[in-house]
Amino acid sequence: MSNLTVRSAEGLIDTGQTTSQFKTSKMKAEMLGPEVKGKSFADTLNEAVNQVNTLQKVADKKMEDLATGKAKSIPDVMIAAEKADVALKLMVQVRNKIIDAYQEIMKMQV
């Protein structure tokens, strides 16, 4: 595990890769160039919004099933609703941070 830095350790934790897999993927990214290193910020944000939307739809479906008698498990419905609620709150906080960052950038003098 030579050359293990905090940044590479965070990369290992984030991706769940072994050190050899991480080194191989890092070398591939360096060989391909900067334009192929990963998803753009917009793609990542769009994917997160879609995941929150999916969680909301699942929670709504489980609530509907409970109300119509198709589902009997109240804890499952409550867990799905809480997951959707937490995901939405997180997305709102991310949006607020993005707006704050944009406003700070706009305040900068060129």
QUIQUIVEN-V888217 format. One record per residue. N is the residue number from 0. RES is the residue in one small letter. SS is DSSP state (2 for helix, 1 for strand, 0 for the rest). D_FIRST is the distance of its C-alpha to the first C-alpha in Angstrom with 1 decimal. Layout:
N_RES_SS_D_FIRST + N_RES_SS_D_FIRST
This chain:
0_m_0_0.0 + 1_s_0_3.8 + 2_n_0_6.5 + 3_l_0_5.9 + 4_t_0_9.7 + 5_v_2_12.4 + 6_r_2_13.6 + 7_s_2_10.7 + 8_a_2_10.3 + 9_e_2_14.0 + 10_g_2_13.9 + 11_l_2_11.9 + 12_i_2_14.5 + 13_d_2_17.3 + 14_t_2_16.9 + 15_g_0_15.6 + 16_q_0_13.3 + 17_t_0_10.3 + 18_t_2_7.3 + 19_s_2_9.1 + 20_q_2_12.3 + 21_f_2_11.5 + 22_k_2_10.7 + 23_t_2_13.8 + 24_s_2_15.9 + 25_k_2_15.0 + 26_m_2_16.1 + 27_k_2_19.2 + 28_a_2_20.1 + 29_e_2_20.0 + 30_m_2_22.1 + 31_l_2_24.6 + 32_g_0_25.3 + 33_p_2_25.7 + 34_e_2_28.4 + 35_v_2_26.4 + 36_k_0_23.3 + 37_g_0_24.5 + 38_k_0_27.6 + 39_s_0_29.9 + 40_f_2_30.6 + 41_a_2_34.0 + 42_d_2_32.6 + 43_t_2_30.2 + 44_l_2_33.1 + 45_n_2_35.5 + 46_e_2_33.2 + 47_a_2_33.0 + 48_v_2_36.8 + 49_n_2_37.3 + 50_q_2_35.2 + 51_v_2_37.3 + 52_n_2_40.4 + 53_t_2_39.5 + 54_l_2_38.9 + 55_q_2_42.3 + 56_k_2_44.0 + 57_v_2_42.6 + 58_a_2_43.8 + 59_d_2_47.2 + 60_k_2_47.5 + 61_k_2_46.8 + 62_m_2_49.3 + 63_e_2_51.8 + 64_d_2_51.3 + 65_l_2_51.8 + 66_a_2_54.9 + 67_t_2_56.4 + 68_g_0_55.7 + 69_k_0_53.3 + 70_a_0_50.5 + 71_k_0_51.0 + 72_s_0_47.7 + 73_i_2_47.9 + 74_p_2_44.4 + 75_d_2_42.9 + 76_v_2_45.0 + 77_m_2_44.1 + 78_i_2_40.3 + 79_a_2_40.6 + 80_a_2_42.7 + 81_e_2_40.3 + 82_k_2_37.3 + 83_a_2_39.4 + 84_d_2_40.6 + 85_v_2_37.1 + 86_a_2_35.9 + 87_l_2_39.0 + 88_k_2_38.7 + 89_l_2_35.1 + 90_m_2_36.3 + 91_v_2_39.1 + 92_q_2_36.9 + 93_v_2_34.6 + 94_r_2_37.9 + 95_n_2_39.1 + 96_k_2_36.0 + 97_i_2_36.3 + 98_i_2_40.0 + 99_d_2_39.3 + 100_a_2_36.8 + 101_y_2_39.4 + 102_q_2_42.1 + 103_e_2_40.1 + 104_i_2_39.6 + 105_m_2_43.3 + 106_k_2_44.2 + 107_m_0_42.4 + 108_q_0_44.8 + 109_v_0_44.2
